[in-house]
Amino acid sequence: MTSWFRTYVRLLLCCVVVASDAGDSACWSPGVTSCAECLGRGPQCAWCFKKDFLVPSQRCDSPVKLLRRGCDREFMEQSEIKVEVDATASSTQVSPQDISITLRPGSEASAIVAVKQLERYPVDLYCLVDVSASMQENLDHLKTVGVALSFRMAEHSSDLWLGFGSFVDKPVSPYINVHSSKIDNPCSDYEIRCRPAHGFHHVLSMTSNMSEFTRVIKRQRISGNMDTPEGGLDAMLQAAVCQRSVGWRPDAKRLLLLMTDQPSHLALDSRLAGIVTPHDGLCHLENNVYTGSTKMDHPSVGLLSDKLLENHMHSIFAVEKQQYQWYEELVRLLPGSYLGKLGFFQAPNLIELVVDAYKTLLSEVAVSVSVEDKAASRYWVSVSPLCPDGSTVKDQSCSGVMPGQTVYFNITIGMRSCPGNGEDEDVTVMVRPVGYNESTVIKVHSKCTCSCGATRRCYEESQCGGSSGQEQELDQGLINDADGESSWNCRRDGSDVDCSGRGACECGRCVCDQTRLGAVYGKHCEIDDFSCPYRGGLLCGGRGTCVSGECVCEDDWTGDSCGCPVSTATCQSTKGLLCGGRGRCVCGRCVCDDPRRSGDFCERCPACQNSCQSYWKCVDCHLSHGLAQKEAGHCNNTCAPLVGYVDVVSGQAEEMWIQCMYISNDNCRHRFQTSTRAGQAQLQISTRPECGNNSRLLGTFLSVCALTVLCGLVVVAVSRLLLQKRGLSPGGTAAEGPYHCPGKVRVFFPWNPPRSIGPHNSAGRVRCRVLSAENPGVRVPSELSDLQLYFTFPLESLLAIGRVQICDFTVMNDTFEKKKTIEITTGGLSGCTYV
C-alpha cells in the first residue's frame, strides 16, 4: 500500500465528517423556542444561550447570523459530530473492530473499514443432503467424495473438516403419508426399507477424519414424502445456528453445501399443515434431531439471510439442471452464495463444483450493514467500496480479490431524527463482511439534548428571568409606569419609540417583529435584512449590515450598497497615473474630465482626433512668426496658453498626447500634438516641416501613365499573335492560314440534293460516302471503305466563302442507289477549295 493511500486511510479512520448544506433560512422560525428544537432542524443551525441575548424566538439561527446579532461562539450550542476509532483491538482480517460516532439530527459521518484476504484459511464444509427417494443414486456417489475432496482442497486450504446432515420435509400431512404403515417406512409399497421422514437430522459433526465421513455416508438410507418441494431452507437455518452441535470452528471459512433435486418450501407454506407460528431463528436440536419442524413455519428468505450472515456462512447450492432457474432466483437474495449445476451428482463433478465455489466466494469481498430494528427508520447507511485495483463500484462488493489484498469500505451513517421522547440514545450498527468470522461494531450516540455550556442554562423560557422554581432575575433599569410603558432600556439614544417601532418591549428587552420580507433583530430592533439597497442580489452587496435602512459597510467598502471600494487601485493605469491623468476615481471607476473620453483609464477619445482642426489657426500663427519662442506671445489670442516647440513629434510619445498634422500654403506638412492635463490644454509643434517638390510629382504621374499604355500595347500584340497561330481571326471566321488537306477526298451527295446550292440556300447537312481515304484526318480502314461518313456544315457559309473545313465525322452503314459525284480537292495554301 502506497504512502499516500495509507495517509488517506488514516485520516478517514480518524474522522470523516460530512454535514448537509441546508440553507440558513431553515433554522429560524418563530415557533422554535428551545435548543433541542433548534438543533433538530439541521446541523447548520445553532442556539445562542447568552443570558442577555434577545428572546428565545431569536436564539435559533445560523452561526453567521448569530454572530452578527452579538452572540459569541462560546455561547453557541451547535451540532456535535464526532468519530472515534478504537485502534487498540487487534484483528487479522477486519479493522477497526470498534467505532464510536456522535450525530445530531440531519447530520452524517463516515468511517473506513478495511477487510483483508488471508493467504490460506482452514475450511469447514457441512454437507446437507436431501435423502428423499429420488436422491438414492446421488447419495451413492457421495460416498467416494470425502477422501478425494480433502486431497483436492489441500491445494487451497490449510485444513479441511467435513460434517454431514440430512433432511426430507416436515413429518406432517400433507407433506407425508400419515398412514400407520407409511410413517415408519415410507417405501413399504416398494418393499424397500426406508427411514422415516424428518425435517433435519444432524448426523456427523465437523471432523478431519475422512474415513469416518465415508463410513457415515455409507450407512445413510433414503426416505420419502408426498409433495415435490423439500424442507431445504428449514434445514439450512438449523445447520447455521446450531454451531455447538455442528462443531463450526470460529477461525475457519464456513461452507454450507445443500444437495437436492427439488425446490424448497418457503415461509407460509406450512399453513397447509396448520402450522402458523413464524420461525424464531433459533436452534432446536435435541439428540441431533430438529424438534421444531412440526411447530414452526419454514423460515423466510430474509431470516435465513440474516442468520447466514450472523454465523459467517457461505452457502453452496448443488442442484440438477431442472431446478437451476428456481435456485438462481434464490441465490440473488442470499449474500455469499454460489450456485452449481450438475447433471448427475457424480464424485468428480461434485468435487470440482466445491473447489470452484470456494475460489469464487473467497475472491469476492462484500459487507452487510445493519441497524438495530428499534432505530432503523431514524438512520440511513450507504457503503462505497474501494477495490485493490483502485476501482470503485456501486454495489457493496469487490470481485477478483487475491490473497493478501485489502478492500476498503467507506461506511456513511446519517441521522434523520431523534426518538419520540426527544432524549439521547445509543444505537448499534453492525458491519459484517460476508463469510468472515470478524466484524466491525459502530456505536452511534444520538445527541438530541443540549448542554448549553458550564451553566447548563439554555434560556429557553419566555419569562423575563429563570423558571422551574428559580428566582426570576429582572434587568437593571427596568421601569414600568402605571400605563405599562416600557423603560428607556428598549429605546435607542435620541429615540422616543420603543424598539425602533418594530417590536415590543418585554422585560426590558425588545422582541422584534417578524415579517415576510425578512428578519428584524438587534438590541433595539434597529437591524434587518431587507430594507437596505441590494447589490448583486445580496443585501448591502454582502459587504455590510443593514441598520435603520442604511448599509453600514465593512472596512475598505463604501457607498449606499457597499459596492464601492475605498481603494483606487482599480483606477491606476499601467503608467501609475490615476485615470491616465484625465479624470478622477469614483467608486472604483474612472470618471473622465472630458466627456468625449471613455475607457477604463479615459484612454479612448474618437472625437478628440477631429479637434486637431481647431488648433490649425494656432499652428499657422506660430508658423507665421517663425516658431520663435520670443514671438510666441503674439499668438496668445488664438492659441492655448501652453505652447512648446520640439524637434520631432513621433508616435512614441506618451499615451496622453494626440498626434495631428497641418498643411501650410506652401504644401509643407507640419506635425504637432495636443494634450489635456487637469483641464489645461497643451500644444507641441515640430520645428521640422516635411515639404515636397511639385515637378517631381508631375514627372512621376506621367511616367506611370506611359508605362500603363505600353503594357496595354504589348498585351494586344501578344493576343493577336496567339490568335493567328491558332488559325482564327478576331472575327471568328475561317483562318487565312494553310489548311492541311493533302491529296483528294472524293465524296458523294445524294441523288436529290437541295434544289439550289448557292448563296441563298439555308444552312443544312450533307451526307457523303467515302470513296478513298487519302486525307489523313479521316482514318477509314480499307475494309470500311463502303461506310457512310457524316459531316455537318452550313451550306450558305460554304458557298459564300468557297471553303469548308470538316472536323467531325460519323461512320454509319447506309447505301444509296443513285449518287452524284462531287469532288473536294485541296487548294494549296488557301485551304480546301469547293469544286
Secondary structure as UniProt FT lines:
FT   HELIX           3..14
FT   STRAND          16..19
FT   HELIX           24..26
FT   TURN            30..31
FT   HELIX           35..39
FT   TURN            40..41
FT   TURN            43..44
FT   STRAND          46..48
FT   TURN            51..52
FT   HELIX           56..58
FT   STRAND          60..61
FT   HELIX           63..68
FT   TURN            69..70
FT   HELIX           73..75
FT   STRAND          76..78
FT   STRAND          82..86
FT   STRAND          94..95
FT   STRAND          98..103
FT   TURN            105..106
FT   STRAND          107..116
FT   STRAND          121..130
FT   HELIX           133..135
FT   HELIX           136..142
FT   TURN            143..144
FT   HELIX           145..153
FT   TURN            154..156
FT   STRAND          157..167
FT   TURN            173..175
FT   HELIX           180..183
FT   TURN            186..187
FT   HELIX           188..190
FT   STRAND          201..207
FT   HELIX           210..218
FT   HELIX           232..241
FT   HELIX           243..246
FT   TURN            250..251
FT   STRAND          253..260
FT   TURN            267..268
FT   HELIX           269..273
FT   STRAND          285..286
FT   TURN            287..288
FT   STRAND          289..290
FT   TURN            291..295
FT   HELIX           301..310
FT   TURN            311..312
FT   STRAND          313..320
FT   HELIX           321..323
FT   HELIX           324..331
FT   TURN            332..333
FT   TURN            335..336
FT   STRAND          337..342
FT   HELIX           347..363
FT   STRAND          365..371
FT   HELIX           373..378
FT   STRAND          379..386
FT   TURN            388..389
FT   STRAND          397..398
FT   TURN            403..404
FT   STRAND          406..415
FT   TURN            420..421
FT   STRAND          425..433
FT   TURN            434..435
FT   STRAND          440..446
FT   TURN            453..456
FT   TURN            468..469
FT   TURN            476..477
FT   TURN            482..483
FT   HELIX           488..490
FT   TURN            493..494
FT   HELIX           498..501
FT   STRAND          503..506
FT   TURN            507..508
FT   STRAND          509..512
FT   TURN            516..517
FT   STRAND          520..521
FT   TURN            523..524
FT   STRAND          527..528
FT   STRAND          534..535
FT   TURN            536..537
FT   STRAND          538..539
FT   HELIX           540..542
FT   STRAND          544..547
FT   TURN            548..549
FT   STRAND          550..553
FT   TURN            555..556
FT   STRAND          557..558
FT   TURN            560..561
FT   STRAND          564..565
FT   HELIX           569..571
FT   TURN            574..575
FT   HELIX           579..581
FT   STRAND          583..586
FT   TURN            587..588
FT   STRAND          589..592
FT   TURN            595..596
FT   TURN            600..601
FT   HELIX           606..615
FT   HELIX           616..624
FT   TURN            625..627
FT   HELIX           629..635
FT   TURN            636..638
FT   STRAND          642..646
FT   TURN            651..652
FT   TURN            655..656
FT   STRAND          658..663
FT   TURN            665..666
FT   STRAND          668..677
FT   TURN            678..679
FT   STRAND          680..686
FT   STRAND          690..691
FT   HELIX           694..725
FT   TURN            726..727
FT   TURN            730..731
FT   STRAND          744..750
FT   TURN            759..760
FT   STRAND          764..769
FT   TURN            776..777
FT   HELIX           782..784
FT   TURN            785..786
FT   STRAND          788..793
FT   HELIX           795..801
FT   STRAND          810..812
FT   STRAND          819..826
FT   HELIX           828..830
FT   STRAND          832..834
//
